[in-house]
Amino acid sequence: MGQPSSLLIVAIDGGAASGKSSTARSLAACFPLLHVDTGAHYRAITAEMLRRGVAYSDPAAVASALQQFTLGTRVSGSAAALEINGRIPGDEIRSPEVNTAVSHFAALPSVRSTLLHYQRAQADVAQKHGFRGLVMEGRDIGSVIFPDADLRFFLHADPGERARRRAEQGQQDSVAERDRLDSSRKTAPLTIPAGAIAIDSTHLTLEEVVSKVAALVEEKLAKHSR
């Protein structure tokens, strides 16, 4: 799968507002891990497609536009950001327009194939920058991107609680509809990977979720250093 054998790979999957981003960021802060948010990758691609007037209903146009993208990585602190033609998309990736369209673009095989190779290559980026591991969050990390990851987690929570969290963040995002679209797509659907550690975060604080995950990460890192 392209991951350096000496690098610890932590995969965190889950639906919108399940706590995966906050957990991944916290792990990166606690350990020497590079944090990669693949949801931001799909949002960035979506924002760029919308900026160019490319519709998800025209797969050929999307595939053609992707050929014009040069994808790069910019590392700042413990976070890796996707560059498209040397530019990191800004706040537009959280706009209502992107919220509405992102699951549709993410369902296209051309988009997923392009990002599959890019995302697997983030392991090399982590090693190049001296991190001991990589924590990657998304919706198909443990099932498709890194099925052989050292640790695979799946975070989930009650839809009502996730909608409340989104509203607190000031986001207009239909978590139930996005989950339906992401779970029903033919290519790399949102699913709990076989053997992954499932954590229900509905009634847990972020600190409690991070504590559960961090204990296992610490144990794995200790084994890697032996």
N, C-alpha and C positions, 0 to 999 in steps of 0.2 A: 504493500500500500504506500510505499514511498516514505515511511517514517524512519528516521535514524534510530538504530537499536538502543542507543544510549539515552535517548530522550523519553521523558515521561509524557504520555499523551492522555489527557483527561477530556472526555466527551460529555457534554451536558446538553441534553435535548429536552424539549417541552413546548407546550403551546404558548400563545401570547400571554404575558403577565403572569407566568407561572413562577417567576423568580430566578430564571436561569441567568439573565444578564447580571443582576446584582450579585448572585452567587459567584459567577465566573470572575467578575471584577474583584470581589473580595479575596478569592483564592489567589489571583495574580498579585494582589497586594501582600498577601501573607507568605507566599512562596516565590521563588525565582521562576515564575511561569509567564509565558507570553500569552496575553488574552486576545483571542480572535472572535469577534462577533459576526457570524455569518449572516445573521438577519440583516445587518447593516449592509452587507454585500449585495443582497437582493434588493434592498431599498435603494442603494446607490445606482444599480443597473436600471431599476425602474425609473428613478428620477431622471437619469440621463436619457432614457428612451422617451419619456414624456417631454423632456426639453427639446428633443429632436422631432417631436411629432410622430413618433413610431407607436402604433397601436398593438396591443397584445393579441388582437384578433387577426393580425397579419403575421404569422410565424415566419414567412419568407423575408419580410422586411426586418423583423427582429434579428434573424440569423445574419442578414446582410450588415446590419448596424454593428453587430458584435464583432464582425471582421475588422471594423474600423477602430475597435477599442484595444488599447495597450494597457494591460493591467499591471500595476505595481503595488508595492507595500511600503508604507511609511511607519516606522516604529517610533513611538513617543512614550517614554517611560516604560510601562509594562503592556502597553496597548499597541496593536497593529491595526492600521487603517488602510482600506483599499483606495488606491489611486486609479483614476481612469484618465488616460492620456495626460498623466502628470498632475491631475487635479483631484483633491479630496472633496467629494460632494458635501455640502454644508447642511444647514437646518432643513432644507427642502426635503430631505429623506424622511422627515416626520410629518409631512404635510398630509391633510385629508386626502388629497389626490393620490399620493403614494400609498397611503393606508388602503385605499379602495382597490388599487391596481396591482399591488405587489404580489399577492397570491396568484393572480392570473399570469403575470410574467414568470413567476417562480415555477409554474407548472409546465413551462415550455422546455422540451428536451434540450434545445440549443443553449438556453440560459444555464440549465443545470450542468450540462456537459462542460461548458466554459468554466464555470465556477468550481466544478469538481476538481479539475486539474490545478486550478489556482489555490484552492483551499488545502489540498494535500501538500502543496509546495510550502505551506506556511510552517511545516515542521522543519524544513531546511532553513527558513528565515529565523526561527527560534534558536536553532543551534548556532547559526552564524553570528547571532547577537549575544551569545553566551548564556542563554536561559537554560535552566535544567529541564524544563518541560514546556508543554503547550496546553492551555485550557481553551478548548474551542466549544462554542455554544451555537445551537441552531435547532433544526428539526429533523436532520438526517445524519448527524455526525456519527453516532454510534452504530447506525444501520448501514450507511453508505460510504461516508468520507473516511472514517477510521473505525471499521468494524472490529479491528484487532487492538483498539485502544486499551491501555493498561487499566483504565477505569472508565466505565460508562454509566452515566446517570440519566434518569428521566424524571423531570419535575412536573407535577401536575397539581391542579387546584380546582375548586368548584368554579364553574363559569361565572356565577354571580360575584364571587370574591375577585376573580380576575378582572371583571368589568369595573368593579369598584376601584381596583388598583390603577387601571388605565385612566379612569376619570380623575383620580388624585394626581396623576402625572400630567393632566391637561390634554390627554390624547383622545381624539375621536377615532376609536378603533373597535369594530365589532369582533370581539374575540371568538364568539361562537361561530360566526360566519367564516372567519379566517381558518378556524380549526376544521370546519366542514370542507372547505376548499382544499386545504393542505392535506387532509386525511384521505380525500377521495381522488387526488390526482394520480395518474398512472405512473409517473416517474418519481421515484423516491418519496413516497407518501409519508406524512407524519405518523409515526408508529412507535410503540415501545419496543426497542430492540430486544431480542431474546437474550436473556442473561444480564440485562441492565438492572441497575439498582433503582427502583422506583421510590420517589419521595413525594408524599402528599403535603404540599406547603400551605394548604388552606388555613390551618389553625396554628401554624408555626411562624415564629418571627424569623427575620432574615438571619439573625445571629444563630438561631437554633439550626436552621438549614445549613449554614456555612460550617457550623461546628461538626455536624454529622459528616459532611463531605470532606472537610479539612483533615479529620482524624484518619480517614482512609488514604488521602493524598500523602500525608506525612509518613504513614506506614510504607507506602509504595516508594517514596523518595528514599527512605532509609534503606530499603532493599536494593534500590538502584545504585546506592553509593557503596555498597559492600563489594 
